[in-house]
Amino acid sequence: MNKTLKTIIFIAALVAAFYAGMKFQAYVYDDLCLDLGGGKQPGGYPICVIEHKTDQ
């Protein structure tokens, strides 16, 4: 293989690994929010939030 082809393959592998890492992190984050009972963007919040209301 010539140097250019090796470079292209290396860059493509880096991009694929980065994309796969982003998707994996999104899956883990969503799973954590759902496990905590927060759901996806509960109450319109952009992060995993669980509202707790107390009687006062």
HUNORQUI-V780904 format. One record per residue. RES is the residue in three letters. PSI is psi in whole degrees, -180 to 180 (none if undefined). NEAR is the number of other C-alpha atoms within 12 Angstrom. Layout:
res->RES psi->PSI near->NEAR
res->RES psi->PSI near->NEAR
This chain:
res->MET psi->145 near->8
res->ASN psi->171 near->8
res->LYS psi->-37 near->9
res->THR psi->-44 near->10
res->LEU psi->-40 near->11
res->LYS psi->-40 near->12
res->THR psi->-43 near->13
res->ILE psi->-44 near->14
res->ILE psi->-41 near->15
res->PHE psi->-46 near->14
res->ILE psi->-41 near->14
res->ALA psi->-39 near->14
res->ALA psi->-40 near->14
res->LEU psi->-44 near->14
res->VAL psi->-43 near->14
res->ALA psi->-41 near->14
res->ALA psi->-41 near->14
res->PHE psi->-45 near->14
res->TYR psi->-44 near->14
res->ALA psi->-39 near->14
res->GLY psi->-40 near->14
res->MET psi->-44 near->14
res->LYS psi->-40 near->14
res->PHE psi->-44 near->14
res->GLN psi->-40 near->14
res->ALA psi->-40 near->16
res->TYR psi->-45 near->15
res->VAL psi->-42 near->14
res->TYR psi->-47 near->20
res->ASP psi->-40 near->23
res->ASP psi->-40 near->17
res->LEU psi->-45 near->19
res->CYS psi->-41 near->22
res->LEU psi->-36 near->19
res->ASP psi->-33 near->15
res->LEU psi->-7 near->16
res->GLY psi->7 near->17
res->GLY psi->-29 near->23
res->GLY psi->-178 near->22
res->LYS psi->116 near->23
res->GLN psi->63 near->18
res->PRO psi->136 near->18
res->GLY psi->18 near->14
res->GLY psi->3 near->13
res->TYR psi->141 near->14
res->PRO psi->-3 near->14
res->ILE psi->172 near->18
res->CYS psi->111 near->22
res->VAL psi->137 near->21
res->ILE psi->121 near->21
res->GLU psi->136 near->15
res->HIS psi->116 near->9
res->LYS psi->134 near->6
res->THR psi->153 near->5
res->ASP psi->120 near->4
res->GLN psi->none near->3
